[in-house]
Amino acid sequence: LRLPCNLIKENSVYATRLITIGNFAFMVTFASPPIQKIDSKVALTQDVELYVLRLDLVHPLISGNKWYKLKYNLEAAKRENIDIILTFGGAYSNHIYATAAAGKLFGLKTIGVIRGEETLPLNPTLEFAISQGMQLIYIDRQTYRQRHSETLHQELFARFGKVFIVSEGGCNLDGVQGCREIISPDIEFDIACIACGTGTTLAGVALSLNDKQRVIGFPVLKGGDFLKSDIEGLLGQYQETKNVSWELVCNYHFGGYAKVNDELLRFAREFEQEHNIPLDYVYTAKMFYGVMDLVKQGYFDRCRVLLIHTGGLQGNATKFLE
């Protein structure tokens, strides 16, 4: 069986849709993520079919998995009549970027708690966040490590009043719930592959699969094995009894989070030239590199592999990658 022909598109069609957040309805321009087939001689010799789910094309600003992780968090805030979203992230965070854009789009105030000291001039990510109306505050790294603590949350409530706190990267059950909607049930594949930062997206995708499918996560952090317990914790908070099939491949972090080398950059450039798919260097390039390497090794056997492009292309413009 192959993917339905009508799902294989190389051009994303944007359409204005009615998006409901709580009791509020918004007319917003979003696209259904297209699926693009990858013609690879290496994959062909291994009898492997490769497809890319282009989440990077769902929205020009809230792209990739970010919309899915934010969707139900925004709905929860509206339901509780809270119009200020407060969240956490690093200075180059895709999550900060997307939250700022979503706040402006849906009429919510946003506050970004940024790890580390302010550095001027601001990088493109933080400049964009401010342009969308996000208020930035900076806390030292030691304090930032307490971002999940009730003590820090109470301090933030005392300072900013009634705010809705979204965990770093949208890593909570609302984020998982949104990520369950990433893969449409009518898409036929055997294995889904995804880059991992917090494991939220993998958990949501895993819960959406049928019993013949599995998902492989590629942690972008050094020592990514620790994500196993985090993912198990997210999955364990659901009452469902069905077994989910997932695993982590931790060999393609390229030295750690946001670490790159010439080999990875060259791979990303060549992949874009050959397939017209840009990759971000922090997440998707590492996963795509890993998948292609595993294909060469014969890791996949006569199967359909769906690579999930989680966006994050704004990060390629940041100063630390220049």
Secondary structure by P-SEA (a helix, b strand, c coil): ccccccccccbbbbbbbbccccccccbbbbbcbbbbbbbcaaaaaacbbbbbcccccccccccccccccaaaaaaaaaaacccbbbbccccccaaaaaaaaaaaaabbbbbbbccccccccccaaaaaaaaabbbbbbbcaaaaaacccaaaaaaaaaaccbbbbbccccccaaaaaaacccccccccccbbbbbbccaaaaaaaaaacccccbbbbbbcccccccaaaaaaaaaaaccccbbbbbcccccccccccccccaaaaaaaaaaaaaccbbbbcccaaaaaaaaaaaaaaccccbbbbbbbbccccccccccccc
